[in-house]
Structures are given as C-alpha cells and as structure tokens.
Amino acid sequence: MSSDAVPKKRSQHRARCGRWLLRLYCAGVFVFLMAPLVVVFPISLSSAEYLQFPPPGLSLKWFERYFTSIAWIDATIQSLKIGAAVSTIALLIGVPLAFSLVRGKLRALRIVEKLVLAPVIVPNIVIAVSVYGLFATLKLIGSWTAVAIAHTLIALPFVTVVVTAGLRAADPLLERAAVGLGAGPIRTFLQITLPQIRPSLIAAGLFAFVISFDELVIALFLSGAQATLPKKMFENITFAIDPTIAAVSVLKILAILTILLASGAIARATRAPDVTA
C-alpha cells in the first residue's frame, strides 16, 4: 500500500462518518418536528368533550362539527379565496420581477432584489403593524382584499426566489435559437421559456398559497370580524379548547400534504423533455 493510500482511506472514512452523522441529525430533527402529530391525530378522533390524551374513546363527531359549522366553513372559504388571490398576484408580480433580475443589466436591480427579500427578515408583527396603519387610513380593515395584499407582501420573496432559480437553470441558448429562427418574444416565452420554468411556477404558486393559508398575525390585524381559518383556529384554542381544533389541524395537514404531493407529480409530468429536441 502506497503512502498516499492510507490518508486517502482515512479521509473517505471520515467523509462516510460525516454523512451518517448528518443523516442521523436530520432524522432526529424530522422526528422532533413530526412528534406532535402523534398527539394531534388521536385527539382529533377523541370522544372526550375537551382536549385529552390519550383519548378515552374514538369518535368522528369533531370532524362532523367542523363540516356542519357555518363559522368554520366560512373561515375555510375565506382562507382559500385569499390564498388563491395571493398566488395569482404574487405570480403576476414575481415572474416579471424574476425576469428583470436574471436578464436585466442595471445595477439598480440588485437594490430591488434586496428590497423584495426584505419581508423574509422582517418579523410579521412589524409588517402587520405597518400595513394596519396604511389600511386603517384607507378604511380597508375587515376587507379580505387587504389581507390578500398584505399576504402577497410576505409571499412575493419566495415566489421571486423560486422563479429566479428556475430561470437561471433554463438554457438561454434555446431562446436565442428561437429568436434567430424568427420567433417573436411572446412565442419564444410560451414555447421555449415557459416549458423550462413551468415546475418553478407551480412550486412558486403553491408556496404563495401555503404561506397565505397558514398566516395568522396579519389576519389578526386586518381581517376584522371576518375570520380566516388560522384566525378561527386561534380563537378556538383560546376560548373553546375542544377537539375540533385537532380535527381541523388534521384536515389542514392532509390538505397541504396532498397539495404538495400533487404539485410534485404535476411538475414532473409537465417537465417538457422536447424543449431541447
């Protein structure tokens, strides 16, 4: 065995140990984050009249109470409506902005990029207080459009980042070839660029929807008497403390999981292999 083989073998051994330690750490974090579900799922099926673990018996009455409650259904519809609006607005703003950041040459765009990412590092309570003062002046408190606009503010950075990553991974030579063959800007975007960034657009839209669907602080400030689903859940855990909150949490977890799995399947199905043909 050569003198260089022993250090190389030790280095590979340390690398394997490092990978296993990283996997164990990630597994520990995953278990820690998922552990509350072990409590939430059984409580949602509890026959008790209050939050109790382990449940004394099994019952579906809390799911029935959710689906037969006008207040819960109205809050759910309100959150779905706001989430759909946020996804649409964030994509309409974020996609052109991402194109400007990736394809633009102006130095001022770097400043714009930092401003767009600012809501990520600013606490939501600060944003909520700021937009509350603005919308109070405009007399929009209690309007779902005010909540949608404020949610767009915090969702836009994620949309911009995801679409920007998709654009940077796209092959610009294909666009140049299309232009060279006589295709106009719109046709080039629809037939060349869009198929390449479609998975990024789907992921960005779902990111915006999930962020809005799960946001509480801004809804507490702006929604007024109209409750979004997170606000209704907050009020339930504060005043009622019955297992309905567990049933709603389970439905919300399953809905978001279904959306994410479906988005992954759609993204894989819509990944166009013929773009480079």
Backbone bond lengths (Angstrom), bond angles and torsions (degrees), N, CA, C in turn:
res aa  C-N    CA-C-N  psi(-1)  N-CA   C-N-CA  omega(-1)  CA-C   N-CA-C  phi
1 M - - - 1.466 - - 1.515 109.43 -
2 S 1.312 116.75 129.51 1.456 121.08 -177.90 1.514 110.69 -70.42
3 S 1.332 114.94 165.24 1.469 120.23 -179.16 1.514 112.21 -69.38
4 D 1.351 117.32 -23.86 1.462 120.47 -179.91 1.526 112.51 -83.51
5 A 1.347 116.53 -16.90 1.466 119.63 -174.81 1.532 111.68 -72.88
6 V 1.349 116.80 -37.07 1.466 119.98 -176.97 1.529 111.79 -65.25
7 P 1.356 119.84 -50.24 1.475 118.85 176.59 1.528 113.09 -60.55
8 K 1.338 115.43 -35.67 1.457 118.56 179.72 1.524 110.87 -66.28
9 K 1.342 116.01 -39.58 1.460 120.07 179.62 1.526 110.60 -67.28
10 R 1.339 116.24 -40.00 1.468 119.45 177.42 1.529 111.19 -64.15
11 S 1.326 116.15 -39.33 1.465 120.00 178.88 1.522 111.12 -63.38
12 Q 1.334 117.37 -41.91 1.459 120.71 177.79 1.518 111.38 -65.28
13 H 1.357 115.77 -37.46 1.460 119.68 178.79 1.532 110.59 -64.93
14 R 1.334 116.47 -43.38 1.464 120.34 178.54 1.534 110.80 -64.19
15 A 1.339 116.62 -36.92 1.457 120.31 178.89 1.525 110.58 -65.11
16 R 1.353 116.78 -42.05 1.472 119.78 178.05 1.520 111.37 -64.66
17 C 1.326 116.61 -40.90 1.463 120.16 178.17 1.529 110.72 -64.12
18 G 1.338 115.87 -39.96 1.465 119.75 178.29 1.513 111.73 -62.78
19 R 1.338 116.78 -41.26 1.468 120.00 179.30 1.523 111.44 -64.55
20 W 1.354 116.03 -40.69 1.463 119.05 179.38 1.523 111.34 -67.99
21 L 1.326 117.21 -37.98 1.466 119.80 176.65 1.524 110.89 -64.31
22 L 1.331 116.58 -39.91 1.455 120.30 177.82 1.523 110.81 -64.18
23 R 1.326 117.12 -41.22 1.466 120.22 178.36 1.524 111.31 -64.40
24 L 1.332 116.53 -41.64 1.458 119.70 178.60 1.522 111.10 -64.53
25 Y 1.333 116.18 -40.62 1.467 120.06 178.40 1.526 110.52 -63.13
26 C 1.336 117.27 -46.40 1.468 121.03 179.21 1.528 110.86 -62.49
27 A 1.343 116.53 -39.49 1.464 119.79 177.89 1.528 110.78 -64.02
28 G 1.343 116.63 -40.41 1.464 120.12 177.96 1.515 112.26 -63.65
29 V 1.338 116.35 -42.58 1.470 120.03 177.72 1.526 110.52 -63.80
30 F 1.331 116.79 -41.64 1.465 120.82 179.78 1.530 110.78 -62.26
31 V 1.341 116.72 -45.24 1.469 120.27 179.16 1.521 110.40 -62.83
32 F 1.340 116.92 -41.03 1.465 120.99 179.65 1.525 111.30 -62.20
33 L 1.327 116.74 -40.68 1.467 120.45 -178.96 1.529 112.13 -74.18
34 M 1.338 116.41 -33.49 1.458 119.86 -177.33 1.520 113.65 -88.32
35 A 1.339 118.23 -11.89 1.466 121.24 -176.96 1.528 113.83 -56.45
36 P 1.356 119.54 -39.35 1.483 118.25 178.87 1.524 114.15 -58.35
37 L 1.334 117.49 -24.77 1.460 119.44 179.90 1.522 111.31 -65.39
38 V 1.335 116.56 -26.90 1.455 120.23 177.61 1.530 110.42 -62.69
39 V 1.318 116.57 -27.82 1.464 121.80 178.26 1.526 111.12 -89.71
40 V 1.338 116.78 -42.07 1.468 120.93 -172.93 1.529 111.56 -65.25
41 F 1.318 117.75 -45.73 1.463 120.19 -175.77 1.529 112.28 -63.38
42 P 1.341 119.82 -47.04 1.478 117.97 177.32 1.524 113.47 -64.24
43 I 1.355 117.85 -37.81 1.461 119.87 -179.20 1.522 110.90 -64.63
44 S 1.354 116.88 -33.58 1.466 119.21 179.33 1.524 111.73 -63.55
45 L 1.324 117.39 -21.49 1.467 122.43 179.40 1.525 111.93 -104.68
46 S 1.328 116.83 14.71 1.457 121.24 -175.80 1.531 111.26 -74.36
47 S 1.330 114.65 147.24 1.469 120.00 174.72 1.520 111.53 -93.59
48 A 1.341 117.77 -3.12 1.459 121.53 179.98 1.525 110.37 -73.88
49 E 1.322 116.49 161.23 1.453 122.17 -178.89 1.521 112.49 -90.54
50 Y 1.309 116.94 -0.52 1.452 121.48 179.57 1.525 108.10 -146.12
51 L 1.331 115.97 171.73 1.465 120.17 -178.67 1.523 110.13 -67.05
52 Q 1.314 115.45 116.22 1.463 120.74 -177.32 1.521 109.67 -145.13
53 F 1.323 115.60 130.10 1.464 120.23 178.35 1.528 108.82 -133.88
54 P 1.329 117.15 131.88 1.476 127.53 -4.34 1.522 111.34 -71.69
55 P 1.336 117.57 153.90 1.466 120.60 -177.55 1.522 111.03 -68.87
56 P 1.331 117.71 142.42 1.467 120.00 179.26 1.520 113.42 -70.12
57 G 1.335 116.34 -22.27 1.452 120.89 178.80 1.513 110.10 -163.17
58 L 1.314 116.17 176.34 1.465 120.87 -177.45 1.524 110.07 -109.81
59 S 1.328 114.86 140.38 1.456 120.76 179.88 1.520 109.46 -159.80
60 L 1.329 116.13 151.36 1.463 122.29 176.94 1.531 111.81 -102.20
61 K 1.333 117.16 13.04 1.462 119.21 -172.75 1.525 112.70 -67.40
62 W 1.334 118.40 -25.39 1.471 119.64 -179.24 1.523 110.92 -76.18
63 F 1.340 117.03 -33.23 1.464 119.58 171.92 1.532 110.01 -67.37
64 E 1.332 115.97 -39.64 1.462 119.83 177.62 1.528 110.61 -63.45
65 R 1.343 116.76 -38.96 1.462 119.58 179.73 1.527 110.95 -64.49
66 Y 1.333 116.33 -36.80 1.460 119.28 178.03 1.522 111.06 -64.72
67 F 1.335 116.76 -49.59 1.463 120.10 -175.03 1.527 112.65 -71.77
68 T 1.328 118.28 -19.36 1.463 120.87 179.37 1.524 112.00 -101.10
69 S 1.322 117.88 1.64 1.459 121.28 -179.05 1.527 109.72 -94.79
70 I 1.316 116.76 121.85 1.468 121.05 179.04 1.526 110.30 -64.68
71 A 1.334 116.90 -37.73 1.466 120.39 -178.20 1.525 111.42 -64.26
72 W 1.330 116.53 -43.69 1.464 119.91 179.80 1.526 110.95 -67.23
73 I 1.317 117.36 -44.36 1.471 120.57 -178.41 1.524 110.60 -65.81
74 D 1.337 117.09 -41.70 1.466 119.78 177.98 1.529 111.08 -61.64
75 A 1.334 116.71 -40.79 1.465 120.15 178.38 1.525 111.00 -64.69
76 T 1.331 116.51 -39.24 1.468 120.51 178.81 1.529 111.02 -65.08
77 I 1.334 116.25 -45.33 1.469 120.10 178.83 1.520 110.44 -62.23
78 Q 1.326 116.28 -39.73 1.468 120.25 178.83 1.524 110.90 -61.62
79 S 1.330 117.32 -43.69 1.462 120.55 179.53 1.519 111.66 -67.20
80 L 1.333 117.09 -39.20 1.468 120.34 177.40 1.522 111.28 -63.76
81 K 1.331 116.03 -41.74 1.466 120.31 179.43 1.520 111.01 -64.25
82 I 1.329 116.21 -45.06 1.459 120.37 179.68 1.524 110.33 -65.95
83 G 1.336 117.44 -41.85 1.460 120.50 179.66 1.521 112.46 -62.23
84 A 1.338 116.87 -41.72 1.463 120.00 178.14 1.523 111.06 -64.60
85 A 1.331 116.72 -40.61 1.464 120.16 178.29 1.527 111.05 -65.19
86 V 1.326 116.57 -41.26 1.471 120.49 179.88 1.524 110.60 -63.82
87 S 1.333 117.40 -43.81 1.472 120.40 178.27 1.522 111.17 -59.03
88 T 1.332 116.20 -44.83 1.462 120.50 -178.03 1.522 111.50 -65.78
89 I 1.338 116.49 -48.94 1.469 120.11 -177.67 1.524 110.76 -65.74
90 A 1.335 116.63 -42.44 1.469 119.81 -178.25 1.528 111.39 -64.23
91 L 1.330 117.34 -36.88 1.459 119.84 177.31 1.524 111.48 -70.87
92 L 1.324 116.86 -40.54 1.465 120.04 179.38 1.527 111.77 -63.10
93 I 1.318 117.14 -32.35 1.461 120.50 177.83 1.522 111.43 -89.36
94 G 1.336 116.16 -42.20 1.458 120.42 -172.34 1.515 114.67 -70.78
95 V 1.345 117.44 -35.57 1.470 119.35 -178.09 1.527 111.50 -66.52
96 P 1.347 119.85 -51.89 1.477 118.38 176.25 1.533 112.13 -60.55
97 L 1.332 116.65 -36.42 1.456 119.83 178.90 1.524 111.12 -64.37
98 A 1.337 116.50 -41.83 1.465 120.06 177.83 1.523 111.22 -64.02
99 F 1.337 117.37 -39.85 1.463 120.51 176.18 1.524 110.45 -60.78
100 S 1.317 116.89 -42.15 1.464 120.49 179.92 1.523 111.06 -63.72
101 L 1.329 116.99 -41.60 1.460 120.40 -178.15 1.526 112.08 -69.18
102 V 1.342 116.25 -35.94 1.476 119.57 -177.12 1.519 111.45 -83.32
103 R 1.320 117.33 -42.26 1.461 120.40 -173.55 1.529 112.48 -97.86
104 G 1.339 117.20 -16.77 1.461 119.57 -176.96 1.516 112.41 -74.62
105 K 1.310 116.27 156.27 1.464 122.52 -178.45 1.529 112.96 -113.78
106 L 1.312 118.07 -8.42 1.458 120.57 -176.35 1.526 110.58 -71.44
107 R 1.328 116.29 139.06 1.454 120.45 178.10 1.525 111.55 -68.31
108 A 1.319 116.37 -27.42 1.461 119.96 -179.90 1.520 112.02 -62.52
109 L 1.336 117.50 -21.70 1.451 120.40 179.60 1.526 111.88 -65.57
110 R 1.322 117.29 -26.98 1.474 119.91 177.04 1.516 110.14 -65.77
111 I 1.327 116.17 -36.57 1.468 120.39 177.28 1.525 109.38 -68.35
112 V 1.330 115.97 -41.60 1.462 120.39 178.26 1.528 110.47 -60.37
113 E 1.328 116.80 -41.32 1.466 121.15 179.70 1.521 110.91 -60.54
114 K 1.327 117.21 -42.35 1.465 120.81 179.49 1.522 111.30 -67.21
115 L 1.326 117.10 -36.37 1.458 120.37 178.10 1.533 111.24 -67.55
116 V 1.328 115.85 -38.16 1.462 119.59 179.24 1.525 110.60 -65.36
117 L 1.329 116.85 -36.84 1.469 120.74 -178.29 1.524 112.81 -81.95
118 A 1.323 118.06 -6.18 1.467 121.43 -176.89 1.529 113.10 -57.91
119 P 1.349 120.43 -41.34 1.470 119.24 -179.39 1.528 114.22 -59.77
120 V 1.334 117.86 -18.28 1.460 119.97 179.55 1.527 110.58 -69.53
121 I 1.343 117.29 -35.89 1.461 120.65 -176.46 1.520 112.66 -97.41
122 V 1.331 117.51 -13.07 1.466 120.84 177.91 1.532 108.67 -86.27
123 P 1.326 119.13 128.05 1.474 120.77 179.06 1.527 111.66 -58.38
124 N 1.333 115.20 144.79 1.458 120.03 -178.36 1.528 112.62 -61.32
125 I 1.330 116.99 -29.72 1.455 119.53 179.75 1.524 110.49 -65.79
126 V 1.335 117.06 -35.30 1.465 120.59 177.67 1.526 110.03 -67.17
127 I 1.330 116.06 -44.21 1.467 120.09 177.62 1.528 110.30 -62.64
128 A 1.333 116.73 -41.40 1.460 120.53 -178.38 1.525 111.53 -62.32
129 V 1.337 116.60 -44.63 1.466 119.96 179.42 1.525 110.59 -64.17
130 S 1.324 116.69 -40.27 1.464 120.72 -178.31 1.524 111.60 -65.02
131 V 1.336 115.96 -49.95 1.460 118.90 -177.68 1.530 110.89 -70.97
132 Y 1.335 117.27 -26.54 1.463 119.41 176.89 1.535 110.27 -62.76
133 G 1.334 115.83 -44.19 1.468 118.42 177.69 1.509 112.25 -61.38
134 L 1.339 117.24 -39.47 1.461 120.91 179.69 1.518 111.68 -67.24
135 F 1.350 116.57 -50.38 1.464 119.88 -176.19 1.524 112.30 -73.02
136 A 1.327 117.18 -24.85 1.461 119.01 174.14 1.521 110.16 -65.90
137 T 1.331 116.04 -39.17 1.472 120.31 176.69 1.518 111.00 -63.99
138 L 1.340 116.04 -37.56 1.466 120.72 -179.63 1.528 112.57 -85.04
139 K 1.344 116.71 -0.91 1.463 122.92 179.64 1.534 111.73 59.08
140 L 1.333 114.55 45.12 1.463 120.52 179.54 1.527 112.76 -110.87
141 I 1.338 117.53 5.44 1.455 119.70 178.80 1.527 109.03 -64.85
142 G 1.314 116.47 132.12 1.461 121.37 -176.21 1.510 113.38 94.94
143 S 1.323 117.26 -4.08 1.465 121.65 178.65 1.525 109.75 -94.90
144 W 1.326 116.48 135.79 1.460 119.26 179.78 1.526 111.58 -67.62
145 T 1.329 117.26 -24.99 1.461 119.44 178.13 1.529 111.10 -66.79
146 A 1.326 116.92 -34.98 1.464 119.86 177.05 1.523 110.87 -63.75
147 V 1.341 116.33 -42.10 1.468 120.38 177.92 1.522 110.25 -64.52
148 A 1.341 117.16 -40.89 1.465 120.96 -179.59 1.524 111.28 -63.97
149 I 1.328 117.25 -41.93 1.464 120.59 179.46 1.524 110.42 -64.91
150 A 1.337 116.79 -43.21 1.459 120.15 179.72 1.529 111.20 -66.44
151 H 1.322 117.33 -39.07 1.464 120.67 177.21 1.527 111.11 -65.68
152 T 1.323 116.46 -35.28 1.466 119.98 176.83 1.524 110.71 -60.95
153 L 1.318 116.25 -35.22 1.463 120.74 179.72 1.518 111.49 -60.49
154 I 1.336 117.63 -39.62 1.461 119.82 -178.60 1.528 112.03 -87.67
155 A 1.335 117.59 -18.74 1.466 120.13 178.93 1.521 112.52 -88.10
156 L 1.333 117.46 -25.45 1.462 121.50 -175.97 1.530 113.78 -57.49
157 P 1.345 120.15 -41.82 1.470 118.64 178.84 1.520 113.23 -58.25
158 F 1.328 117.64 -40.52 1.460 120.90 -178.69 1.525 110.73 -68.65
159 V 1.318 116.94 -40.27 1.464 120.30 177.03 1.519 110.56 -62.73
160 T 1.325 116.38 -44.81 1.464 120.80 -178.78 1.516 111.37 -63.07
161 V 1.321 117.13 -43.44 1.469 120.94 -179.13 1.525 111.15 -64.01
162 V 1.340 117.16 -44.94 1.467 120.62 -177.87 1.524 111.16 -66.27
163 V 1.333 117.04 -45.23 1.469 119.87 -179.59 1.521 110.41 -68.49
164 T 1.322 117.14 -37.26 1.473 120.20 176.74 1.518 111.11 -60.20
165 A 1.340 116.57 -43.43 1.470 120.12 178.00 1.525 110.74 -62.39
166 G 1.337 117.00 -40.07 1.465 119.63 178.17 1.512 112.70 -65.12
167 L 1.328 117.20 -38.98 1.462 120.94 179.19 1.528 111.27 -67.86
168 R 1.322 116.62 -39.60 1.467 119.49 179.66 1.520 112.05 -68.66
169 A 1.340 116.48 -25.96 1.467 119.54 177.12 1.525 112.11 -83.61
170 A 1.336 117.29 -16.26 1.471 120.81 179.95 1.528 110.12 -71.91
171 D 1.326 115.64 153.32 1.461 121.77 -178.46 1.527 109.57 -89.09
172 P 1.339 119.38 109.85 1.473 120.87 -179.52 1.521 113.21 -69.68
173 L 1.337 116.96 -19.53 1.466 119.42 179.90 1.523 111.53 -64.62
174 L 1.330 116.57 -32.00 1.464 119.49 178.23 1.524 110.88 -65.43
175 E 1.326 117.15 -38.70 1.459 120.50 178.41 1.524 110.34 -66.89
176 R 1.330 116.61 -42.40 1.463 119.57 178.86 1.522 110.92 -63.23
177 A 1.334 116.13 -38.59 1.465 119.53 178.76 1.527 110.68 -64.71
178 A 1.340 116.10 -41.17 1.464 119.46 179.13 1.522 111.41 -64.01
179 V 1.334 116.12 -42.22 1.467 119.96 178.01 1.528 110.04 -64.50
180 G 1.330 116.51 -40.55 1.453 120.52 178.94 1.515 113.13 -63.75
181 L 1.350 116.01 -27.26 1.464 120.22 178.76 1.519 112.72 -89.00
182 G 1.339 116.57 5.00 1.460 120.31 173.97 1.509 116.14 102.30
183 A 1.328 119.02 4.70 1.464 120.47 179.18 1.523 110.26 -75.01
184 G 1.312 117.01 140.28 1.449 121.64 177.24 1.520 111.54 -79.26
185 P 1.336 118.14 172.63 1.465 121.38 -178.21 1.524 112.92 -59.16
186 I 1.340 117.63 -42.31 1.472 120.42 -177.63 1.523 110.67 -67.47
187 R 1.340 116.13 -44.87 1.463 119.55 179.91 1.532 110.83 -65.75
188 T 1.315 117.29 -37.98 1.465 121.13 177.78 1.518 110.75 -62.53
189 F 1.334 115.84 -42.43 1.463 119.01 -179.92 1.529 110.78 -66.23
190 L 1.343 117.03 -45.78 1.458 120.29 -174.58 1.522 112.64 -70.21
191 Q 1.335 117.75 -36.73 1.461 120.31 -173.10 1.527 113.70 -100.65
192 I 1.314 118.19 -20.03 1.464 120.28 -176.82 1.528 112.09 -114.84
193 T 1.325 116.76 -54.27 1.461 120.47 -174.66 1.521 111.92 -75.20
194 L 1.332 116.18 -46.72 1.464 119.92 -175.81 1.522 113.34 -59.09
195 P 1.336 120.70 -44.67 1.470 118.48 178.13 1.524 113.11 -60.60
196 Q 1.332 117.51 -29.24 1.460 119.94 -179.60 1.524 113.00 -76.11
197 I 1.330 116.23 -33.98 1.469 119.32 -176.11 1.526 112.16 -103.72
198 R 1.349 118.00 5.20 1.461 119.81 -177.92 1.537 112.44 -57.73
199 P 1.348 119.78 -44.52 1.471 117.94 176.81 1.527 112.92 -58.82
200 S 1.330 117.32 -36.75 1.461 120.63 178.33 1.528 110.95 -66.83
201 L 1.329 116.83 -38.31 1.464 119.84 178.31 1.523 111.36 -65.26
202 I 1.327 116.34 -41.41 1.466 119.89 178.70 1.526 110.21 -63.65
203 A 1.342 115.83 -46.40 1.462 119.35 179.39 1.521 111.69 -63.18
204 A 1.334 117.18 -41.27 1.463 120.59 -179.50 1.524 111.33 -64.67
205 G 1.340 117.25 -44.01 1.455 120.34 178.85 1.518 112.24 -62.29
206 L 1.325 116.72 -39.74 1.462 119.79 179.25 1.522 111.69 -71.92
207 F 1.336 117.08 -35.56 1.459 120.11 173.66 1.522 109.73 -57.08
208 A 1.326 116.63 -48.72 1.463 120.76 -178.71 1.524 110.84 -61.47
209 F 1.340 116.41 -42.10 1.464 119.79 -179.49 1.526 111.17 -63.69
210 V 1.327 116.76 -47.19 1.469 120.51 -177.44 1.528 110.87 -65.35
211 I 1.338 117.18 -40.12 1.463 120.56 178.34 1.520 110.37 -60.64
212 S 1.327 117.12 -44.78 1.458 120.68 179.08 1.522 111.45 -68.39
213 F 1.320 117.03 -42.21 1.464 122.19 -175.76 1.523 111.50 -64.28
214 D 1.335 117.00 -26.25 1.463 121.24 -174.69 1.524 112.60 -106.41
215 E 1.326 119.19 2.80 1.471 121.78 -173.94 1.522 110.83 -85.20
216 L 1.333 116.48 132.91 1.459 122.21 -176.06 1.521 114.03 -112.59
217 V 1.337 117.21 -45.91 1.465 120.93 -167.93 1.527 111.18 -60.57
218 I 1.323 116.61 -49.91 1.465 119.86 -178.87 1.523 110.88 -64.34
219 A 1.337 117.20 -37.44 1.467 120.34 178.34 1.525 111.13 -63.58
220 L 1.335 118.06 -35.76 1.464 120.64 177.88 1.521 111.39 -62.20
221 F 1.323 117.03 -35.29 1.460 121.07 -177.94 1.526 112.46 -80.81
222 L 1.338 117.28 -37.89 1.464 120.21 -166.14 1.523 115.42 -107.24
223 S 1.328 118.42 -21.96 1.469 118.65 -170.98 1.517 113.25 -77.77
224 G 1.314 118.20 -16.46 1.456 119.95 178.93 1.516 111.30 64.97
225 A 1.335 116.12 -134.94 1.463 120.52 -179.71 1.521 111.93 -75.30
226 Q 1.331 117.72 -19.22 1.462 121.07 179.82 1.523 109.21 -81.95
227 A 1.319 116.58 119.18 1.461 121.26 -175.15 1.520 111.03 -94.06
228 T 1.329 116.30 134.54 1.457 120.98 165.88 1.530 107.46 -84.60
229 L 1.311 117.08 170.83 1.461 119.72 -177.75 1.528 112.09 -61.94
230 P 1.343 120.37 -46.55 1.465 118.89 176.45 1.527 113.06 -59.67
231 K 1.329 117.15 -38.64 1.467 119.79 178.73 1.522 110.79 -66.65
232 K 1.323 117.82 -41.27 1.456 121.41 177.45 1.524 110.45 -63.12
233 M 1.332 117.56 -39.39 1.459 121.00 177.39 1.526 110.78 -64.78
234 F 1.323 116.34 -40.49 1.463 120.83 178.13 1.531 110.55 -62.78
235 E 1.326 116.80 -43.28 1.460 120.04 179.09 1.528 111.13 -66.05
236 N 1.343 116.26 -36.89 1.462 119.41 -179.77 1.525 111.53 -66.56
237 I 1.336 116.91 -44.49 1.468 119.51 -178.69 1.519 111.04 -71.29
238 T 1.347 117.07 -22.55 1.465 120.51 -179.79 1.524 112.18 -82.76
239 F 1.346 117.25 -39.30 1.456 119.84 -171.69 1.531 113.73 -112.10
240 A 1.323 118.44 -34.98 1.459 120.06 -172.91 1.526 112.69 -94.67
241 I 1.326 117.08 -49.40 1.469 123.79 -179.40 1.529 111.26 54.76
242 D 1.312 117.05 51.76 1.462 120.27 172.27 1.523 108.92 -118.49
243 P 1.323 118.73 165.23 1.470 121.22 -175.07 1.518 115.47 -65.31
244 T 1.326 118.73 -0.71 1.464 119.14 175.51 1.524 110.61 -58.50
245 I 1.325 116.85 -36.92 1.459 120.49 179.82 1.523 110.96 -62.24
246 A 1.349 116.95 -35.52 1.470 120.27 178.09 1.523 110.55 -68.80
247 A 1.340 116.21 -40.76 1.471 119.43 178.48 1.520 111.12 -63.31
248 V 1.335 116.63 -42.87 1.466 120.37 178.85 1.525 110.21 -65.15
249 S 1.333 117.13 -39.59 1.462 120.76 178.78 1.518 111.44 -61.77
250 V 1.333 116.23 -42.74 1.467 120.25 178.55 1.527 110.77 -62.54
251 L 1.333 116.79 -45.54 1.469 120.32 178.68 1.524 111.19 -62.06
252 K 1.329 115.82 -38.92 1.459 119.72 -179.90 1.527 111.24 -67.45
253 I 1.321 116.71 -42.03 1.469 120.97 178.09 1.521 110.32 -62.29
254 L 1.325 116.40 -46.77 1.468 120.12 -179.70 1.520 111.94 -64.08
255 A 1.349 116.69 -38.07 1.464 120.23 179.46 1.520 111.06 -65.01
256 I 1.339 116.59 -46.29 1.464 120.01 -179.46 1.528 110.43 -65.86
257 L 1.342 116.75 -40.10 1.462 120.04 177.66 1.517 111.01 -62.27
258 T 1.321 116.77 -42.15 1.473 120.66 178.04 1.522 111.23 -62.77
259 I 1.331 116.17 -42.44 1.465 120.39 179.60 1.528 110.61 -62.04
260 L 1.330 116.68 -44.77 1.463 120.25 -178.30 1.528 111.69 -66.40
261 L 1.344 116.56 -41.99 1.466 119.33 178.05 1.522 110.66 -65.81
262 A 1.330 116.51 -41.01 1.465 119.67 178.83 1.518 111.16 -65.27
263 S 1.337 116.04 -38.89 1.467 118.61 179.84 1.522 111.32 -65.18
264 G 1.341 115.99 -38.22 1.460 118.57 176.40 1.512 112.25 -63.71
265 A 1.336 115.84 -41.39 1.460 119.51 178.85 1.527 111.12 -66.37
266 I 1.343 116.46 -41.41 1.470 120.00 178.87 1.520 110.57 -64.92
267 A 1.342 115.75 -41.63 1.463 119.16 -179.49 1.525 111.26 -62.29
268 R 1.333 116.47 -40.76 1.473 119.23 178.39 1.518 111.13 -69.03
269 A 1.325 116.20 -37.92 1.467 119.35 -178.49 1.518 112.42 -70.79
270 T 1.336 115.42 -31.42 1.471 118.92 -176.84 1.512 112.89 -94.26
271 R 1.330 117.73 2.10 1.461 119.78 176.52 1.509 108.13 -69.79
272 A 1.329 115.60 112.70 1.479 119.55 -169.96 1.512 110.77 -86.35
273 P 1.355 118.00 108.45 1.448 119.70 178.56 1.513 113.72 -76.23
274 D 1.356 116.52 -16.19 1.465 118.70 -175.57 1.507 112.00 -84.65
275 V 1.365 119.42 1.00 1.448 120.62 179.49 1.517 111.32 -63.92
276 T 1.325 115.59 -37.51 1.460 119.90 -177.66 1.516 112.45 -91.37
277 A 1.341 116.09 2.00 1.467 118.99 -178.46 1.506 110.81 -71.26
